[in-house]
Amino acid sequence: MMDRLTSYPRRIICLTEETTETLYLLGEQERIVGVSGYTVRPPEARQKPKVSAFINAKFDKILALEAGRAALDEDEFGAESRRVNALARSAASRKSWK
């Protein structure tokens, strides 16, 4: 299973608390490079850089973190979700999926 995980982006931005919690429960918290400003669980996730406030993603911060993927809720982010992931993939592709 670990071989499969290493083929995925190592740098992930979580824009919902649920995705942050899930990655922590899976023991993959080191992959998280940014979280929503509303994230409160788990408490240690509050130490990660804040890159959004509910539906207002900070695109400059997302690009600066060079994440390979943004985990978010399309119902909350709507059309902006495609833009966020496109920016994340674009920034990461310049750094060979950091």
C-alpha positions in Angstrom: 0.0 0.0 0.0 2.9 2.4 0.7 4.0 2.2 -2.9 0.6 3.5 -4.0 0.7 6.3 -1.6 4.1 7.5 -2.7 2.8 8.0 -6.3 0.3 10.6 -5.1 1.2 14.2 -4.4 3.2 14.7 -1.3 2.0 18.2 -0.7 -1.7 18.6 -0.1 -3.8 21.6 0.8 -7.0 20.7 2.9 -9.7 23.3 2.5 -12.2 21.5 4.7 -11.8 20.2 8.2 -13.0 16.7 7.2 -10.2 16.2 4.7 -7.7 17.4 7.3 -9.0 15.0 9.9 -9.0 12.1 7.5 -5.4 12.6 6.5 -4.4 12.9 10.2 -6.3 9.6 11.0 -4.5 7.9 8.1 -1.1 9.1 9.5 -0.5 11.3 6.5 -0.4 14.7 8.2 3.1 15.5 6.9 1.6 15.7 3.4 -0.7 18.6 4.6 0.9 22.0 3.7 -2.1 24.2 4.2 -5.5 24.2 5.8 -8.7 26.2 6.0 -8.8 29.0 8.5 -11.8 27.3 10.1 -9.9 24.1 10.8 -10.0 23.2 14.6 -9.6 19.4 14.5 -7.2 18.0 15.1 -5.7 20.8 17.3 -2.2 20.3 15.9 -3.5 21.1 12.4 -4.0 24.7 13.5 -0.2 25.1 13.2 -0.4 24.6 9.4 -0.5 27.7 7.1 -4.1 29.0 6.6 -5.0 29.3 2.9 -8.7 29.9 2.9 -11.6 31.2 4.8 -14.7 29.1 3.9 -15.2 29.9 0.2 -12.5 32.5 -0.3 -9.3 30.7 -1.2 -6.1 32.7 -1.1 -4.7 31.7 -4.5 -1.3 33.4 -3.9 -0.8 31.3 -0.8 -1.9 28.1 -2.5 0.6 28.8 -5.3 3.4 29.6 -2.8 2.9 26.3 -1.0 3.5 24.3 -4.3 0.9 21.6 -3.4 0.1 18.9 -5.8 -3.5 18.7 -4.8 -6.1 20.6 -2.9 -8.7 18.6 -1.0 -12.0 20.5 -0.8 -15.8 20.1 -0.9 -17.1 21.0 -4.3 -20.5 21.8 -2.8 -18.9 24.6 -0.7 -16.4 25.8 -3.3 -18.4 25.3 -6.5 -16.7 26.3 -9.7 -13.8 27.8 -7.6 -12.8 24.2 -6.7 -11.6 23.5 -10.3 -9.6 26.7 -10.2 -8.0 25.8 -6.9 -6.9 22.4 -8.1 -5.7 23.7 -11.4 -3.5 26.2 -9.6 -2.2 23.6 -7.2 -1.4 21.2 -10.0 0.2 24.0 -12.0 2.5 25.1 -9.2 3.4 21.5 -8.3 4.2 20.5 -11.9 6.9 23.2 -11.9 8.5 21.4 -9.0 7.9 17.8 -10.1 5.2 17.0 -7.6 7.0 17.9 -4.5 
